[in-house]
Amino acid sequence: MMNTQTTLVMHNEVNNLPVVKPTEIKAKYNACELGTIRLKQFLPIIESIATGTPDNIVRQSDAAELVANIPSLEQNRSRIDKLYKNTRIDTRHLAVNLLSDEAIAHGHSQTIQSRMQMYQEFAIPLAERVAKKALLSASKSIKTNNHLYSGTNIKDHIRLIVFVSSTGFVAPGIDTELIKSLGLRRDTARVTVNFMGCAAAMNGLRVASDHVRANPTHKVLVVCLELSSINAVFEDDMNDVIIHSIFGDGCAAVVVGACQPEQAIGQGKVVIRDHLSYLVEDTEDGIVLGIRDNGITCQLSRQLPDYIKTGVNPIIERFLASHELTKENIDLWAIHPGGTRIIQNSQDSS
């Protein structure tokens, strides 16, 4: 129990002490001002881009003939032949050779567990190969940013890995394998973006951009990898035929850093000035990813091209207007190639 008499004495002694006015220390910038200056001085930039694909190449005409001859799909032969021709694809790179008898025979009997094991087997070496190319390319320009970066080893500056995929999932993930195989710092942060479909890469870049805005001395390695052939199933479902006539396998990696916009443009770098994500009403059925016993599936709505044609333009115009721009100010558009109708309707959106 506290002694009330002692407490009273101490209280009186404190009251008798002289009051000293605190010295006012004036900072050059407050926290808000410093944050504003940082955003004005440094913007996210793409310092390097690298891509890679599996070695196995499949001709589209051969794939169409094989699929059309599957007994359960023979009634759709003419439709399948037209479908594959309309993709305007000549060849695709696939981790699994879908033209082999083994792939056709066992495609429907593979479990989700066995497919994820295959995913890990093919994904790790492909991701490592492409990430190495991205790091090598970025390391060539690191000396030009001495005001932000000390040293010349690009691996020392990678402080975050963002791994993006919708066709497989394992834990510990591919990102952990990259830290080990690439010799990155053990305190490298990790973020995975899974099951976000066609927009997944943009979400990965958004995470990277936000990170380097907050930490201009850091660099981020973003790795996007899809192995659609791992989940290929050819039964009597035409939706499976459609998605596996379009999608291929591959990997892309970028190194994102921070730089003054004028300096980045002078070096021919891509500056990420802003980003936007918008959920259009009543379009959630456009692309639906799911997991079933024999793998990951993707259901495409017949209305997806129409959703794009009617929905994209207003969003883009408002976004550009917020930066005092119009579509006429844009010289080049990069559109996810999810089939010819997707590209055409993106162009025709009004």
N, C-alpha and C positions, 0 to 999 in steps of 0.2 A: 504494500500500500504506500502511495506517495505521501511524504511528510508535508503537510499543508503549510506549516510554519516556515520551513526551509524554502518552499516554493515562493511564498510571499516575499521573503527577503531577497531572493534572486530577482523577482519581478521588480521590486523597488530599485535594485541596483541597475537593472537594465534601463529603467525609465530615467535614471539620473545621468546616463551616458549622453555625450554631446551628439547631436544629429549632424551627420556629414552628408552633404549633398553629393550624389554619385556623379562621377565625371562622365560627361557625354562623349561617347566615341562615335564618330560619324564614319560609317562605312562608305566606300566608293560607290557600291551598288548594293541594293537590297536583294533578297532572294528572287523576287519576281523580276526585277530588272536584269539580274544576271541570267535568269532563264530565258528572257526575251532576247538578250544579246547572243546567247548561245544558239538559239534557233535561227537568228538572222545570219550568224556567221557560218554555221555549219549545217549542211543538209546531207541526207543519206545519198550515197552514190553507189552504183554497181561498178566495182573495180575490175571484175573479171567474170567471164561466162565460159562454161565448159559443158560439153554434152558427150554422151556415149550411149551405145546400144549393144545388145547381145550380138554375137557373131552370126547366129543362125538367121538366114534370110529366106522369106517365103514369098513367092510370086502370087499376086492376087488372083490371077487366072487359075493357077493350080489349086489354090485354096477353095475357090468357088466350085471347081469341078469335084473336088473331094467331098465337100459338104453336101453338094447336091445329090451325091450318090449314096449318102447315108440312108439306109432303109427307112428310118422313121421320118425322113425329110423328103423322100422322093416325090411326094405329091406337090411339093413346093419348088420343084426343080427350076421351072422357068422364072419364078419370082426370085429365087436365090441368085441365078445367073445375072438378072437385071440389077439386083441389089448390089452385088459386088462391082459391077461395071460402073454404077452410078457413084461409087465412092471416089472415083478418079484417082485411086491409089494403084501404083504399079507394084511396089514391094513393101513388105513390112519386116522389121527385125523382131524376132520372138525368142524368148529364153527357152521355151518348150517348142519343139518342132511338132506343130499340130497336124502336119501332113503324114506323120509316121503312123503305122498301124497300131503301135503300142499306145500312142496318145489317144487315138480314136477308141480303141478297145477299152482303155481304162479311164477315159475321161469322166464318165458318169459315175464310176465306182470309187473315185478318190474321195477321202474324207477331208473335212476342213483341217484336221490335224496334219495330215500328210501334205496338204497343199501349203500350209504355213511353214512346214519344214523345208519344202522346195523353195518357197519364197526366200527364206533365210539363206539357203545354199546359193541361190543365184544373185541375191541382192547385195550381199556383202562385197564380193569382188568387184561388181559393177560400180557400186557407190564409191568404193575406195579408188578405183581407176579414175573416175570422173572428178572426184574431189581433189585428187593430186594435181590434175590438170588445172583446175581452178586456182588452187593455191600457188602453183608455179607461175601462172599468168599474173596473179595479183602481186607476187613478190617482186616482179620487175618494176613496178611503179611505186613501191613503198618508200624509196629514197626521196621521191618528190614531195613527200608530206612530212618533212623533218620538223615542222612546227607542231605536229601532233604526235608523231611516232618516233621513238628512240630505238636504235638497233635496226637490224636488217632482216631478222628472221620472222617471216610472216606467221609462223606457227605460234610465236609468243604473243601475237596480237589477237589471235582468234579467241574470243572470250565467251562465245555462244555458238552452239550448233542448233539449227532448226532443220529437223528432218520431216519430210512431207510424203505421205503415201496413202492411197485409198485401196490398194489391192493386197495388202498384207500387214500383219502386225505381229511383233514378237517382243518379248521383254525378258532380260535387258535387250534394248533395241539396237538397230543398225548404228545409231548415233554413238553408242558406247563402243562399238567395234571400231568406228572411225577414230575416236579419241586414241585408242590403243595403236591401231595400225598406222595412223598418220603421225604419231608422236606429238599430239597436242597436249596442252597443259591439262593436268589432272583436275584443276578447278574450273575447267570449261563448263559453263552452264548448258543445259540441254532442254529443248522444247520440241515436242512432236505435234504435228498437225495431221490427224488421221480422219479418214472418212468424210472429207469435205469435197470430194469429187473434182469437177472441172475448175472450181475456184480455189482449190487448195494451195496452189503455188502463190497466188496473190496474197492469201492469208499468211503464208510463210514469209513473204517479203515484207508484209506489214509488221510482223513481229520483229524482224531484223531492223527495219527502218526505225521503229520506236526505240529499239535498244541503242542504236548508235546516236540517235538524237540526244538521248539521256546520257550516253557515255561516248563522247566524240573520239576518245583515244582507243576505243575498242573496234574490232572488226568481227563480223558475223559470217559464218559459213552456212549457206542454205543449200540443202540437198533435196531434190524432188525425184522420186523414183517410183515408177509404176511397172508392174509385171502382170499385165492382163492375161497373158497366156497361161499363167499358173492356175487361173480359175475358169478356164475354158470348159464348157459343157455343151455337147451337141446332142440333144435328144429330139423332142418334137416341138420345142419352144422356139418360135421365130424370133422372139426378143433376144435370145442367146445368140442366134445367128447374126442378128443386126449388130449387136455390140462387139462381137468378135470379128466382124467384117471391117470395122472402123479402127478399133484400138490396136496399138502396137505396144512394144516394151521399150523402155529407155530410161535414161537418167540425165538430169541437168543439175548443175551446181553453180552458184554464184557466190562471190565474196562481196559483202556489203560493208562499206566504211563511211566515214564522214569527211566532208571537205567543203571548202568555200565554193559556192556555185560557179563563180567566174573561173576559178582555177580548174575545176572539174571539166567544165565545157572546153576550156583551152586544151585539155588533155584528151578530149574526145570521149569522156566518160558519160554515162547515163545518170542524170540527177533525178532522184525520186522526190518530187516537190510535195506531193499529197497522195492520199489514197481514200477510197470510198467503198463501203460495202452497203448494199441496199437489198432488202427482202421485199420483193414485189408481191402484192397481195394475191392469194389464190393461185400460186404457181408452185407450191411445194411438191406437187406430183411430177414436176418436170423431169427430174432425175432422182430416183430413189435407190439408195444403196442398202443392201441387206446381207445378212449372213444366213446361209442354210447349211444343211448337213454336209453337202459336197462342195462347199466353197462360198466365196463372196459373189454376190450377184448385183447387177445394175439394171434397173427397170427404167426405160425411156418412155415418156409420154408422147403420144402422137401430136399433142398440142405444143410440145416444146418449141418447135420453130416459130409457131404463131406467138407464143409468149415473148420470144425475143423480138419479133418484128414489131409488135405493138408496145412492148414495155421498155426497150432499151433507150430509145431516142430521148424521151422526156427526162430520164434520169441523167443521161450524159449531158444534155443541154443545161440542166440546172447546175450540175457539178462544174462544168466549164464556166458558166456565168458567175459562179462564186469566185472564180479567179480572173474575171473580166476577159474571158475568152469565148470563142464560138468554135463550131466544128471546122469552119474555114481556116482557122489558125493552126489546125493539126495537119502535119505533112504525112504522117505515117501512123497507121493503126495496127496494133498487134492483137489478133483475135484467136481465141482457142479454137482449133480446127476440129470441132465435134461433128464432122460430116458436112457435105456440100450445102445442104439447106440451112444449116446453122450460119455458115459464112455468108451465104447469099442474103438471108433475112437480116443479119446484122448490118449488111451494107444497105439494104432497102428500108431499114427501120425509119419511121417518120412519125 
